[in-house]
Amino acid sequence: MQRGDLLDLNAFATVAEKQNFTRAAAKPGTSQSALSHTVRRLETRPGVRLLTRTIRRVAPTQAGERLLKTLGPALDAIAAELASLSELREKPAGTIRITTSEHAANRVLWAVLKTLLPDYPDVHVVFAINSGLTDIAAERFDAGVRLGEVVARDTVAVRIEPDLRMAVVGTPAYFAARPKPRTPQDLAEHQCINLRLPTSGGLYAWELQKGGRELKVRVEGQLAFNNAPMILRAALAGFGLACVLEDHAAAHLANGSLVRVLEGWCPPFAGYHLYYPSRRQPMPAFALLVEALRYKG
């Protein structure tokens, strides 16, 4: 590959990301016409069009998407290496991109970052809050935070908190009108509030376990949400039973506004883990964050 090829490929990736030649040329010293010429020159080599151009936007063709799939990680690796070289100074610096669920961000990440970041003003953290399992390499994240049982198997996983438990809860008023369930099979006689899974769109089957016996129970009810706080709110309003993380319901259990059932069927499970590609050579800022988050209990 010739020296100019890397510049051409980087120009193509920038235009594809911005979906607009004008926005891609916002960097000082770069013009829209120069970028357009660079991309056209690049397209002449394989003899295929890499971008489709309209008045409003620019988008990769099928060939362009194929090239980006390979090109993106390579450019990210080069950028990461340059960043790591620039960080050979007294304090770590750089930007760390993390995908995480809202619960993990509030429960674990913020508690650490609010005390860590003031001492490292050159370290920047960008969050993408979502609940589905994210391919961090494809989506160009440095790391993700998910429950230990669902993190990708081909990544490095670092535990950042202790085990968690689920809790099946309902209001005293709800139980005043019907008996408390004593076994998972009793849930068929109850109104339950469902969780709609963010990735598949299906309904979460309540995972219950006791004495080595594991059950996945499909429950029925009027309501389904893809958001745990809304499930808890519906339970507090008396719409039925909810299966939520124990800490979500802790304050309401303590003040008596919710009652817990089937506690013996809710054993601990692996808590949140930070996961990142095993091939990654951590830059100092990222290594600092990993060590600060690492669970030491």
C-alpha positions, 0 to 999 in steps of 0.5 A: 500500500502506498503512503497516500492510500491511507489518507484516501481511505481515511477521507472515505471513512470520514465522508461515510461517517458524516454522510455529507462532504461539507460536514466531512470537510469541516476540519481546517485545511480540508475542502469539499472539492478536495474530499470529493476528488479523493473519494473519486480517485479511490473509487477508480482503483477497484472500479466500483462506486463506494458512495451514493450521492444525493442532494441531501446526503451521502451513503455507502454502497454495498461495496462501500459498506464492505470496505468500511467493515474492514477499514473501521477497526483498522483506523481505530487501532491506528488512532488508539496507538497514536493516542497511547503514544501521546499519553506517555506523560505524567497523567493519563489522557484520552477519550473512552467510549463505553456502552452500558445499561442505565442501571449499571451506569447509575449503580456502578459507573457513576459512583466511581467516575465522579471521584476519579475524573476530577483528578484526571481532567484530560480523561474524557468518558462518553456513554451510550445508554442502552440495554441490548448486548452491543458488539463493541468492536463493530460499534467502535466502543472501547468497552461495554458493561453488562451482566456477567452471564451475557457478556461476549465470550471472546472478550476480556471480562472484569467483574466490577460489582458483587452478585445480584439477585432478582425479587418478585414483588407486589403491593399489600393491597394486591395480596389482600385480594389473592393469596401469595404465590408459594411456587413458580407454578402459582404465578399462572393465577396472578397478574404479572408485569412483563419485561420486553427484551430490547434485543429480540423484542420478545418477553422475558421469561422469569428465571427462577431456581431452587435446589438445583431446579431451574425454571423459566416461567412465562407470565401473563398480565395487562402490561409489558415495558422495556424499562425496569423503572416503569415495571416497578411503577406499575407494580406500585400502582397495583397492576400485578407482580413484578420481577425486578433487580433486588436493589430497585425494590429495596427502598419500597420493601423497607417501607412496606409499600411492596411485599416480596414473594418466592424469595427462595427461588431467586438465588444470586447471579453474576453482577456487572462486568466490564468487557473489552476486546482481548486483542486491545492494548489498553491506553493508560486512561483505559487501564486507569478506568479498568483498575478503578472499576475492578471489584475488590471484594 
